[in-house]
Amino acid sequence: MRFLIHVAIMLLLTGCIPYSDNPLSDQSKEALDDSIIGTWFWNEQDDYGFVHIGKDTDDKTLLITMIEFKNAGRIDTTEFKGHTSRLASHRFLNLKWTKPQDWNKGYIFIKYEVIADTLVFSSPDLSVLEKAVRSGALRGEIASSGDVLIHAGQNELRSYIVVNDKALFANSSTLTRLTLPKPQGQVGSSAKPVDP
C-alpha cells in the first residue's frame, strides 16, 4: 500500500475514526505552538501534497489546509481548525474537521514533534482506543459506523494518554518544511529596479 501522509486518509484507512467530546486542553489556557506554523510537504511515488498551517484571525486558533495531488491530476482538499496542547513532555494537535462538514463529529488528536525542518506526527492507534473503550478503561462508545466516540472528561483523557502514550502513538510519519527562496528586489536587497 502506498504511503499516505494525508492525515484524513490515514485515519480513514482503518475504517473508523476516534472522536473526542473534549480537547486535551482548553484553547484559552495555552498559547499556540508557533513552531508548527508554515508549509510542509510530502512527495511520494503516487502522490504529493502540502499542509499549510497558520493562525486564524483571533491568533488563538490554527487553520490547517491539506492539499493532495493525485497522478490523474485530481486534487483532494481537507481543512481543519484547532489548537495545540502540551501533555507531559509531548505536544498534540486538537483538531476538528471543517471541510468536509459531515466529518465534524468531535476532536481528533495528532501527536507531533518539530525536529529541525521536519514535522514528525502520529495518529492514535484505533485498536488501542477501541480496546480501552470496550474494557471500560476509557469512557466512550463504539458507534454503528465503527467510529470510536470518546466521552471521557479532560482530566481522564489526559491521564489515559500519558499512561498509554507508547502504545497509542507507536507509528509516525514525517513531513518536510517548505522553505521558499527570498524574492528578488525585496527591501534590503542589493538588487536595483530596472528602468522601464
Secondary structure, DSSP 8 states (H G I E B T S, - for coil): ------HHHHHHTTT--EEESS-SS-GGGS---GGG-EEEEEE-SSEEEEEEEEE-TTSSSEEEEEEEEETTS-EEEEEEEEEEEEETTEEEEEEEEEESGGG-SSBEEEEEEEETTEEEEE---HHHHHHHHHHTSS-EEE-TTS-EEE---HHHHHHHHHHHHHHHT---EEEEE------TT-TT--------
